[in-house]
Amino acid sequence: MQSEAVQTFTVIGLRSDVDMSDLFIAGVITGPVSEEFAILETSEEVFTRWAMEFDATDPDSAAEQAYAHCRNGDEEDESHVSGDN
């Protein structure tokens, strides 16, 4: 049985400012491009624009990792796409 190749995906979306465990994914892009989203320099009133890279076998697995990351409150190595950049 051949295993699927792992590649880097960038998950982008909105993260709730009220409950930081809430992530609303807008898309998953192949490749390490989270830095490209820094051009979005403002956040919404109740949400922060968010992007982070994950190594996974497919986009759905990358999205699952992103949800788990936010639920667990892991803040290290995050690329928040907000006016703080």
Biopython code that builds the backbone (N, CA, C, O; Angstrom):
import numpy as np
from Bio.PDB.StructureBuilder import StructureBuilder

atoms = [
    (1, "MET", "N", (0.842, -1.182, 0.000)),
    (1, "MET", "CA", (0.000, 0.000, 0.000)),
    (1, "MET", "C", (0.887, 1.245, 0.000)),
    (1, "MET", "O", (1.830, 1.341, 0.785)),
    (2, "GLN", "N", (0.585, 2.178, -0.867)),
    (2, "GLN", "CA", (1.372, 3.389, -0.996)),
    (2, "GLN", "C", (0.719, 4.510, -0.192)),
    (2, "GLN", "O", (-0.483, 4.747, -0.309)),
    (3, "SER", "N", (1.516, 5.197, 0.622)),
    (3, "SER", "CA", (0.964, 6.295, 1.409)),
    (3, "SER", "C", (0.970, 7.574, 0.585)),
    (3, "SER", "O", (1.780, 7.747, -0.326)),
    (4, "GLU", "N", (0.043, 8.467, 0.930)),
    (4, "GLU", "CA", (-0.052, 9.738, 0.229)),
    (4, "GLU", "C", (1.101, 10.650, 0.637)),
    (4, "GLU", "O", (1.567, 10.610, 1.775)),
    (5, "ALA", "N", (1.546, 11.456, -0.290)),
    (5, "ALA", "CA", (2.640, 12.387, -0.020)),
    (5, "ALA", "C", (2.141, 13.542, 0.840)),
    (5, "ALA", "O", (1.029, 14.038, 0.658)),
    (6, "VAL", "N", (2.974, 13.954, 1.768)),
    (6, "VAL", "CA", (2.661, 15.095, 2.618)),
    (6, "VAL", "C", (3.169, 16.347, 1.930)),
    (6, "VAL", "O", (4.288, 16.369, 1.416)),
    (7, "GLN", "N", (2.353, 17.386, 1.917)),
    (7, "GLN", "CA", (2.754, 18.667, 1.351)),
    (7, "GLN", "C", (2.256, 19.784, 2.250)),
    (7, "GLN", "O", (1.473, 19.548, 3.170)),
    (8, "THR", "N", (2.706, 20.985, 1.986)),
    (8, "THR", "CA", (2.316, 22.132, 2.801)),
    (8, "THR", "C", (1.081, 22.789, 2.201)),
    (8, "THR", "O", (1.012, 23.032, 0.996)),
    (9, "PHE", "N", (0.101, 23.074, 3.068)),
    (9, "PHE", "CA", (-1.108, 23.789, 2.689)),
    (9, "PHE", "C", (-1.224, 25.018, 3.571)),
    (9, "PHE", "O", (-0.830, 24.986, 4.737)),
    (10, "THR", "N", (-1.763, 26.107, 3.023)),
    (10, "THR", "CA", (-2.048, 27.302, 3.804)),
    (10, "THR", "C", (-3.556, 27.383, 3.994)),
    (10, "THR", "O", (-4.320, 27.413, 3.029)),
    (11, "VAL", "N", (-3.969, 27.417, 5.255)),
    (11, "VAL", "CA", (-5.383, 27.545, 5.597)),
    (11, "VAL", "C", (-5.627, 29.018, 5.909)),
    (11, "VAL", "O", (-4.910, 29.619, 6.709)),
    (12, "ILE", "N", (-6.649, 29.596, 5.269)),
    (12, "ILE", "CA", (-6.980, 30.998, 5.527)),
    (12, "ILE", "C", (-8.432, 31.095, 5.980)),
    (12, "ILE", "O", (-9.276, 30.291, 5.584)),
    (13, "GLY", "N", (-8.708, 32.090, 6.815)),
    (13, "GLY", "CA", (-10.070, 32.257, 7.283)),
    (13, "GLY", "C", (-10.189, 33.394, 8.272)),
    (13, "GLY", "O", (-9.357, 34.301, 8.311)),
    (14, "LEU", "N", (-11.235, 33.330, 9.065)),
    (14, "LEU", "CA", (-11.500, 34.315, 10.106)),
    (14, "LEU", "C", (-11.543, 33.599, 11.443)),
    (14, "LEU", "O", (-12.109, 32.513, 11.565)),
    (15, "ARG", "N", (-10.935, 34.224, 12.445)),
    (15, "ARG", "CA", (-10.945, 33.680, 13.801)),
    (15, "ARG", "C", (-11.725, 34.641, 14.686)),
    (15, "ARG", "O", (-11.495, 35.849, 14.646)),
    (16, "SER", "N", (-12.640, 34.115, 15.478)),
    (16, "SER", "CA", (-13.499, 34.940, 16.320)),
    (16, "SER", "C", (-12.699, 35.640, 17.403)),
    (16, "SER", "O", (-11.883, 35.014, 18.079)),
    (17, "ASP", "N", (-12.930, 36.950, 17.575)),
    (17, "ASP", "CA", (-12.301, 37.692, 18.665)),
    (17, "ASP", "C", (-12.995, 37.413, 19.993)),
    (17, "ASP", "O", (-12.412, 37.633, 21.055)),
    (18, "VAL", "N", (-14.235, 36.931, 19.942)),
    (18, "VAL", "CA", (-15.001, 36.633, 21.149)),
    (18, "VAL", "C", (-14.594, 35.274, 21.713)),
    (18, "VAL", "O", (-14.401, 35.131, 22.921)),
    (19, "ASP", "N", (-14.466, 34.289, 20.847)),
    (19, "ASP", "CA", (-14.073, 32.935, 21.244)),
    (19, "ASP", "C", (-12.968, 32.488, 20.304)),
    (19, "ASP", "O", (-13.239, 32.049, 19.186)),
    (20, "MET", "N", (-11.724, 32.596, 20.752)),
    (20, "MET", "CA", (-10.569, 32.314, 19.893)),
    (20, "MET", "C", (-10.515, 30.871, 19.409)),
    (20, "MET", "O", (-9.702, 30.548, 18.543)),
    (21, "SER", "N", (-11.365, 29.991, 19.948)),
    (21, "SER", "CA", (-11.383, 28.613, 19.466)),
    (21, "SER", "C", (-12.230, 28.469, 18.211)),
    (21, "SER", "O", (-12.212, 27.420, 17.567)),
    (22, "ASP", "N", (-12.985, 29.528, 17.854)),
    (22, "ASP", "CA", (-13.804, 29.494, 16.645)),
    (22, "ASP", "C", (-12.983, 29.926, 15.434)),
    (22, "ASP", "O", (-12.402, 31.011, 15.422)),
    (23, "LEU", "N", (-12.942, 29.074, 14.426)),
    (23, "LEU", "CA", (-12.259, 29.380, 13.176)),
    (23, "LEU", "C", (-13.229, 29.139, 12.036)),
    (23, "LEU", "O", (-13.849, 28.078, 11.957)),
    (24, "PHE", "N", (-13.364, 30.108, 11.160)),
    (24, "PHE", "CA", (-14.227, 30.005, 9.995)),
    (24, "PHE", "C", (-13.319, 29.999, 8.770)),
    (24, "PHE", "O", (-12.807, 31.041, 8.359)),
    (25, "ILE", "N", (-13.125, 28.818, 8.193)),
    (25, "ILE", "CA", (-12.171, 28.655, 7.109)),
    (25, "ILE", "C", (-12.766, 29.160, 5.803)),
    (25, "ILE", "O", (-13.874, 28.783, 5.422)),
    (26, "ALA", "N", (-12.014, 30.016, 5.126)),
    (26, "ALA", "CA", (-12.425, 30.547, 3.830)),
    (26, "ALA", "C", (-11.847, 29.721, 2.692)),
    (26, "ALA", "O", (-12.456, 29.622, 1.626)),
    (27, "GLY", "N", (-10.678, 29.127, 2.905)),
    (27, "GLY", "CA", (-10.068, 28.335, 1.853)),
    (27, "GLY", "C", (-8.783, 27.678, 2.299)),
    (27, "GLY", "O", (-8.183, 28.056, 3.305)),
    (28, "VAL", "N", (-8.374, 26.688, 1.531)),
    (28, "VAL", "CA", (-7.106, 25.988, 1.750)),
    (28, "VAL", "C", (-6.352, 26.026, 0.427)),
    (28, "VAL", "O", (-6.860, 25.576, -0.600)),
    (29, "ILE", "N", (-5.147, 26.562, 0.459)),
    (29, "ILE", "CA", (-4.344, 26.755, -0.741)),
    (29, "ILE", "C", (-3.103, 25.877, -0.654)),
    (29, "ILE", "O", (-2.477, 25.782, 0.401)),
    (30, "THR", "N", (-2.752, 25.243, -1.748)),
    (30, "THR", "CA", (-1.535, 24.433, -1.793)),
    (30, "THR", "C", (-0.319, 25.341, -1.740)),
    (30, "THR", "O", (-0.216, 26.306, -2.497)),
    (31, "GLY", "N", (0.595, 25.025, -0.843)),
    (31, "GLY", "CA", (1.853, 25.761, -0.744)),
    (31, "GLY", "C", (1.934, 26.643, 0.485)),
    (31, "GLY", "O", (0.923, 26.978, 1.102)),
    (32, "PRO", "N", (3.167, 27.016, 0.831)),
    (32, "PRO", "CA", (3.408, 27.858, 2.017)),
    (32, "PRO", "C", (3.287, 29.339, 1.660)),
    (32, "PRO", "O", (4.295, 30.004, 1.424)),
    (33, "VAL", "N", (2.067, 29.851, 1.621)),
    (33, "VAL", "CA", (1.859, 31.230, 1.186)),
    (33, "VAL", "C", (1.195, 32.113, 2.240)),
    (33, "VAL", "O", (0.619, 33.143, 1.890)),
    (34, "SER", "N", (1.258, 31.745, 3.511)),
    (34, "SER", "CA", (0.574, 32.541, 4.539)),
    (34, "SER", "C", (1.106, 33.967, 4.601)),
    (34, "SER", "O", (0.363, 34.886, 4.944)),
    (35, "GLU", "N", (2.370, 34.165, 4.278)),
    (35, "GLU", "CA", (2.947, 35.512, 4.293)),
    (35, "GLU", "C", (2.332, 36.404, 3.214)),
    (35, "GLU", "O", (2.314, 37.625, 3.366)),
    (36, "GLU", "N", (1.839, 35.827, 2.153)),
    (36, "GLU", "CA", (1.234, 36.599, 1.075)),
    (36, "GLU", "C", (-0.038, 37.315, 1.522)),
    (36, "GLU", "O", (-0.443, 38.296, 0.898)),
    (37, "PHE", "N", (-0.666, 36.842, 2.582)),
    (37, "PHE", "CA", (-1.918, 37.417, 3.034)),
    (37, "PHE", "C", (-1.719, 38.586, 3.988)),
    (37, "PHE", "O", (-2.695, 39.161, 4.470)),
    (38, "ALA", "N", (-0.483, 38.941, 4.265)),
    (38, "ALA", "CA", (-0.190, 40.085, 5.121)),
    (38, "ALA", "C", (-0.662, 41.391, 4.490)),
    (38, "ALA", "O", (-0.790, 42.398, 5.187)),
    (39, "ILE", "N", (-0.922, 41.394, 3.193)),
    (39, "ILE", "CA", (-1.404, 42.607, 2.541)),
    (39, "ILE", "C", (-2.809, 42.986, 3.001)),
    (39, "ILE", "O", (-3.234, 44.125, 2.810)),
    (40, "LEU", "N", (-3.533, 42.045, 3.605)),
    (40, "LEU", "CA", (-4.841, 42.348, 4.179)),
    (40, "LEU", "C", (-4.593, 42.934, 5.561)),
    (40, "LEU", "O", (-4.492, 42.191, 6.538)),
    (41, "GLU", "N", (-4.494, 44.243, 5.656)),
    (41, "GLU", "CA", (-3.976, 44.876, 6.849)),
    (41, "GLU", "C", (-4.998, 45.199, 7.932)),
    (41, "GLU", "O", (-4.618, 45.713, 8.984)),
    (42, "THR", "N", (-6.261, 44.921, 7.716)),
    (42, "THR", "CA", (-7.245, 45.238, 8.750)),
    (42, "THR", "C", (-8.062, 44.012, 9.090)),
    (42, "THR", "O", (-8.138, 43.058, 8.316)),
    (43, "SER", "N", (-8.675, 44.054, 10.269)),
    (43, "SER", "CA", (-9.557, 42.984, 10.707)),
    (43, "SER", "C", (-10.992, 43.489, 10.707)),
    (43, "SER", "O", (-11.242, 44.693, 10.648)),
    (44, "GLU", "N", (-11.908, 42.571, 10.774)),
    (44, "GLU", "CA", (-13.314, 42.922, 10.887)),
    (44, "GLU", "C", (-13.600, 43.286, 12.338)),
    (44, "GLU", "O", (-12.721, 43.175, 13.192)),
    (45, "GLU", "N", (-14.815, 43.718, 12.618)),
    (45, "GLU", "CA", (-15.165, 44.160, 13.968)),
    (45, "GLU", "C", (-15.096, 43.034, 14.997)),
    (45, "GLU", "O", (-14.647, 43.257, 16.121)),
    (46, "VAL", "N", (-15.527, 41.842, 14.634)),
    (46, "VAL", "CA", (-15.593, 40.739, 15.592)),
    (46, "VAL", "C", (-14.667, 39.583, 15.210)),
    (46, "VAL", "O", (-14.595, 38.584, 15.926)),
    (47, "PHE", "N", (-13.966, 39.712, 14.092)),
    (47, "PHE", "CA", (-13.112, 38.640, 13.616)),
    (47, "PHE", "C", (-11.726, 39.168, 13.274)),
    (47, "PHE", "O", (-11.555, 40.338, 12.930)),
    (48, "THR", "N", (-10.747, 38.284, 13.375)),
    (48, "THR", "CA", (-9.389, 38.570, 12.947)),
    (48, "THR", "C", (-9.097, 37.694, 11.739)),
    (48, "THR", "O", (-9.352, 36.490, 11.771)),
    (49, "ARG", "N", (-8.569, 38.278, 10.683)),
    (49, "ARG", "CA", (-8.152, 37.478, 9.533)),
    (49, "ARG", "C", (-6.992, 36.596, 9.972)),
    (49, "ARG", "O", (-6.126, 37.026, 10.734)),
    (50, "TRP", "N", (-6.984, 35.376, 9.491)),
    (50, "TRP", "CA", (-6.058, 34.379, 10.013)),
    (50, "TRP", "C", (-5.543, 33.510, 8.869)),
    (50, "TRP", "O", (-6.301, 33.154, 7.967)),
    (51, "ALA", "N", (-4.251, 33.169, 8.906)),
    (51, "ALA", "CA", (-3.652, 32.246, 7.943)),
    (51, "ALA", "C", (-2.532, 31.486, 8.625)),
    (51, "ALA", "O", (-1.764, 32.056, 9.400)),
    (52, "MET", "N", (-2.442, 30.200, 8.336)),
    (52, "MET", "CA", (-1.390, 29.380, 8.925)),
    (52, "MET", "C", (-1.109, 28.196, 8.014)),
    (52, "MET", "O", (-2.002, 27.701, 7.325)),
    (53, "GLU", "N", (0.140, 27.750, 8.017)),
    (53, "GLU", "CA", (0.554, 26.635, 7.173)),
    (53, "GLU", "C", (0.551, 25.329, 7.963)),
    (53, "GLU", "O", (0.931, 25.287, 9.134)),
    (54, "PHE", "N", (0.111, 24.260, 7.288)),
    (54, "PHE", "CA", (0.076, 22.927, 7.886)),
    (54, "PHE", "C", (0.597, 21.925, 6.868)),
    (54, "PHE", "O", (0.346, 22.060, 5.670)),
    (55, "ASP", "N", (1.319, 20.922, 7.343)),
    (55, "ASP", "CA", (1.761, 19.823, 6.492)),
    (55, "ASP", "C", (0.716, 18.719, 6.605)),
    (55, "ASP", "O", (0.416, 18.245, 7.702)),
    (56, "ALA", "N", (0.163, 18.311, 5.458)),
    (56, "ALA", "CA", (-0.897, 17.311, 5.436)),
    (56, "ALA", "C", (-0.895, 16.587, 4.100)),
    (56, "ALA", "O", (-0.189, 16.977, 3.171)),
    (57, "THR", "N", (-1.688, 15.536, 4.014)),
    (57, "THR", "CA", (-1.774, 14.763, 2.770)),
    (57, "THR", "C", (-2.792, 15.346, 1.802)),
    (57, "THR", "O", (-2.724, 15.082, 0.602)),
    (58, "ASP", "N", (-3.755, 16.154, 2.320)),
    (58, "ASP", "CA", (-4.777, 16.744, 1.454)),
    (58, "ASP", "C", (-5.368, 17.985, 2.133)),
    (58, "ASP", "O", (-5.153, 18.194, 3.327)),
    (59, "PRO", "N", (-6.108, 18.807, 1.383)),
    (59, "PRO", "CA", (-6.663, 20.040, 1.948)),
    (59, "PRO", "C", (-7.593, 19.810, 3.142)),
    (59, "PRO", "O", (-7.573, 20.585, 4.099)),
    (60, "ASP", "N", (-8.405, 18.753, 3.095)),
    (60, "ASP", "CA", (-9.312, 18.485, 4.211)),
    (60, "ASP", "C", (-8.550, 18.181, 5.498)),
    (60, "ASP", "O", (-8.960, 18.606, 6.578)),
    (61, "SER", "N", (-7.452, 17.453, 5.388)),
    (61, "SER", "CA", (-6.629, 17.153, 6.567)),
    (61, "SER", "C", (-5.988, 18.428, 7.117)),
    (61, "SER", "O", (-5.873, 18.595, 8.331)),
    (62, "ALA", "N", (-5.576, 19.318, 6.228)),
    (62, "ALA", "CA", (-5.002, 20.594, 6.663)),
    (62, "ALA", "C", (-6.057, 21.411, 7.404)),
    (62, "ALA", "O", (-5.757, 22.020, 8.431)),
    (63, "ALA", "N", (-7.293, 21.432, 6.893)),
    (63, "ALA", "CA", (-8.383, 22.154, 7.553)),
    (63, "ALA", "C", (-8.673, 21.556, 8.925)),
    (63, "ALA", "O", (-8.896, 22.298, 9.881)),
    (64, "GLU", "N", (-8.674, 20.240, 9.038)),
    (64, "GLU", "CA", (-8.892, 19.585, 10.334)),
    (64, "GLU", "C", (-7.804, 19.981, 11.328)),
    (64, "GLU", "O", (-8.094, 20.228, 12.498)),
    (65, "GLN", "N", (-6.555, 20.041, 10.869)),
    (65, "GLN", "CA", (-5.462, 20.457, 11.748)),
    (65, "GLN", "C", (-5.650, 21.902, 12.205)),
    (65, "GLN", "O", (-5.358, 22.231, 13.355)),
    (66, "ALA", "N", (-6.131, 22.756, 11.321)),
    (66, "ALA", "CA", (-6.360, 24.164, 11.674)),
    (66, "ALA", "C", (-7.440, 24.282, 12.746)),
    (66, "ALA", "O", (-7.277, 25.016, 13.720)),
    (67, "TYR", "N", (-8.547, 23.554, 12.562)),
    (67, "TYR", "CA", (-9.609, 23.566, 13.573)),
    (67, "TYR", "C", (-9.075, 23.085, 14.919)),
    (67, "TYR", "O", (-9.344, 23.703, 15.949)),
    (68, "ALA", "N", (-8.323, 21.988, 14.918)),
    (68, "ALA", "CA", (-7.767, 21.439, 16.162)),
    (68, "ALA", "C", (-6.800, 22.430, 16.798)),
    (68, "ALA", "O", (-6.786, 22.594, 18.018)),
    (69, "HIS", "N", (-6.002, 23.082, 15.980)),
    (69, "HIS", "CA", (-5.035, 24.064, 16.475)),
    (69, "HIS", "C", (-5.751, 25.187, 17.234)),
    (69, "HIS", "O", (-5.324, 25.576, 18.321)),
    (70, "CYS", "N", (-6.820, 25.696, 16.667)),
    (70, "CYS", "CA", (-7.553, 26.795, 17.308)),
    (70, "CYS", "C", (-8.321, 26.320, 18.535)),
    (70, "CYS", "O", (-8.379, 27.032, 19.537)),
    (71, "ARG", "N", (-8.909, 25.136, 18.474)),
    (71, "ARG", "CA", (-9.628, 24.595, 19.643)),
    (71, "ARG", "C", (-8.690, 24.402, 20.830)),
    (71, "ARG", "O", (-9.081, 24.621, 21.976)),
    (72, "ASN", "N", (-7.456, 23.993, 20.555)),
    (72, "ASN", "CA", (-6.491, 23.730, 21.624)),
    (72, "ASN", "C", (-5.806, 24.993, 22.123)),
    (72, "ASN", "O", (-5.055, 24.948, 23.097)),
    (73, "GLY", "N", (-6.058, 26.114, 21.468)),
    (73, "GLY", "CA", (-5.476, 27.381, 21.908)),
    (73, "GLY", "C", (-3.999, 27.512, 21.633)),
    (73, "GLY", "O", (-3.315, 28.285, 22.304)),
    (74, "ASP", "N", (-3.492, 26.778, 20.666)),
    (74, "ASP", "CA", (-2.068, 26.858, 20.320)),
    (74, "ASP", "C", (-1.800, 28.179, 19.614)),
    (74, "ASP", "O", (-2.318, 28.418, 18.523)),
    (75, "GLU", "N", (-0.998, 29.034, 20.228)),
    (75, "GLU", "CA", (-0.731, 30.358, 19.667)),
    (75, "GLU", "C", (0.655, 30.466, 19.049)),
    (75, "GLU", "O", (0.939, 31.472, 18.399)),
    (76, "GLU", "N", (1.522, 29.492, 19.217)),
    (76, "GLU", "CA", (2.880, 29.574, 18.675)),
    (76, "GLU", "C", (2.873, 29.468, 17.164)),
    (76, "GLU", "O", (2.087, 28.715, 16.591)),
    (77, "ASP", "N", (3.748, 30.221, 16.521)),
    (77, "ASP", "CA", (3.977, 30.150, 15.081)),
    (77, "ASP", "C", (2.750, 30.478, 14.247)),
    (77, "ASP", "O", (2.661, 30.037, 13.101)),
    (78, "GLU", "N", (1.799, 31.240, 14.786)),
    (78, "GLU", "CA", (0.625, 31.608, 14.018)),
    (78, "GLU", "C", (0.922, 32.826, 13.175)),
    (78, "GLU", "O", (1.708, 33.691, 13.560)),
    (79, "SER", "N", (0.291, 32.885, 12.033)),
    (79, "SER", "CA", (0.370, 34.065, 11.187)),
    (79, "SER", "C", (-1.004, 34.714, 11.205)),
    (79, "SER", "O", (-1.869, 34.370, 10.400)),
    (80, "HIS", "N", (-1.207, 35.661, 12.131)),
    (80, "HIS", "CA", (-2.458, 36.399, 12.169)),
    (80, "HIS", "C", (-2.392, 37.441, 11.066)),
    (80, "HIS", "O", (-1.404, 38.164, 10.937)),
    (81, "VAL", "N", (-3.410, 37.508, 10.306)),
    (81, "VAL", "CA", (-3.432, 38.459, 9.207)),
    (81, "VAL", "C", (-4.320, 39.603, 9.654)),
    (81, "VAL", "O", (-5.517, 39.633, 9.369)),
    (82, "SER", "N", (-3.709, 40.549, 10.365)),
    (82, "SER", "CA", (-4.472, 41.663, 10.911)),
    (82, "SER", "C", (-3.659, 42.933, 10.802)),
    (82, "SER", "O", (-2.577, 42.936, 10.214)),
    (83, "GLY", "N", (-4.168, 43.998, 11.358)),
    (83, "GLY", "CA", (-3.502, 45.282, 11.301)),
    (83, "GLY", "C", (-2.240, 45.343, 12.126)),
    (83, "GLY", "O", (-1.541, 46.355, 12.088)),
    (84, "ASP", "N", (-1.917, 44.296, 12.873)),
    (84, "ASP", "CA", (-0.718, 44.262, 13.703)),
    (84, "ASP", "C", (0.538, 44.017, 12.901)),
    (84, "ASP", "O", (1.635, 44.180, 13.435)),
    (85, "ASN", "N", (0.425, 43.628, 11.625)),
    (85, "ASN", "CA", (1.588, 43.280, 10.810)),
    (85, "ASN", "C", (2.260, 44.510, 10.274)),
    (85, "ASN", "O", (3.261, 44.407, 9.565)),
]
sb = StructureBuilder()
sb.init_structure("model")
sb.init_model(0)
sb.init_chain("A")
sb.init_seg("    ")
for serial, (resi, resn, name, xyz) in enumerate(atoms, 1):
    if name == "N":
        sb.init_residue(resn, " ", resi, " ")
    sb.init_atom(name, np.array(xyz, "f"), 0.0, 1.0, " ", f" {name:<3s}", serial, name[0])
structure = sb.get_structure()
